[in-house]
Amino acid sequence: SQTIHQWPATLVQPVGSPLSLECTVEGTSNPNLYWYRQAAGRGLQLLFYSVGIGQISSEVPQNLSASRPQDRQFILSSKKLLLSDSGFYLCAWSSGLEGLQQFFGPGTRLTVL
Amino acid sequence: SQQGEEDPQALSIQEGENATMNCSYKTSINNLQWYRQNSGRGLVHLILIRSNEREKHSGRLRVTLDTSKKSSSLLITASRAADTASYFCASRFSGGYQKVTFGTGTKLQVIP
């Protein structure tokens, strides 16, 4: 069966520090991968998605970036965090087939102070 | 933005009652999906309805889709305290895009 891992679960970082969140998927190959951000009590904002290694589509211009160095690894990064980067970050995968049903990881709660 | 919108934003009902949540979207879709999120957790897929379907059932869940009105509804029958969560619709728009767009969610509280 497929599983998706995200770490860390929680993170507190000072403004201006770098960020690296990692997401890995097991049990499937060539998945579509997604990074979402969710502000407190709000819906999900799609940040990046990837349909293959090295292929990244950015949805919202910001100081975040994403990379996909391996088929089942998706990394969200920032060189300098802003206060507004605080939120709940969710990684998800889908098979890329017609339905695009999303399977979510447990999320990372990021607080920027 | 093509984001869907759910209403109500919040809903509080007694255990055993039915809960209905609505979702509207703006452009043609390939399918529409409903997800559930418990507080502080990732989302869990509940049900998917394709654009050529009008109604779909899964256990205590019933989803309808009206493409002429660009709207969908999720009905949870005989609600339980464990149904307390936020519910989101997500639509895959026509055009071959490899992504779905989530709505703003309905926060459901089921009181025991």
Boltz contact constraints between the chains, C-beta under 6 A:
constraints:
  - contact:
      token1: [A, 32]
      token2: [B, 98]
      max_distance: 6.0
  - contact:
      token1: [A, 43]
      token2: [B, 102]
      max_distance: 6.0
  - contact:
      token1: [A, 43]
      token2: [B, 103]
      max_distance: 6.0
  - contact:
      token1: [A, 43]
      token2: [B, 104]
      max_distance: 6.0
  - contact:
      token1: [A, 43]
      token2: [B, 105]
      max_distance: 6.0
  - contact:
      token1: [A, 44]
      token2: [B, 102]
      max_distance: 6.0
  - contact:
      token1: [A, 49]
      token2: [B, 99]
      max_distance: 6.0
  - contact:
      token1: [A, 51]
      token2: [B, 98]
      max_distance: 6.0
  - contact:
      token1: [A, 90]
      token2: [B, 42]
      max_distance: 6.0
  - contact:
      token1: [A, 99]
      token2: [B, 48]
      max_distance: 6.0
  - contact:
      token1: [A, 100]
      token2: [B, 92]
      max_distance: 6.0
  - contact:
      token1: [A, 100]
      token2: [B, 100]
      max_distance: 6.0
  - contact:
      token1: [A, 101]
      token2: [B, 45]
      max_distance: 6.0
  - contact:
      token1: [A, 104]
      token2: [B, 42]
      max_distance: 6.0
  - contact:
      token1: [A, 104]
      token2: [B, 43]
      max_distance: 6.0
  - contact:
      token1: [A, 105]
      token2: [B, 42]
      max_distance: 6.0
  - contact:
      token1: [A, 106]
      token2: [B, 42]
      max_distance: 6.0
  - contact:
      token1: [A, 107]
      token2: [B, 42]
      max_distance: 6.0
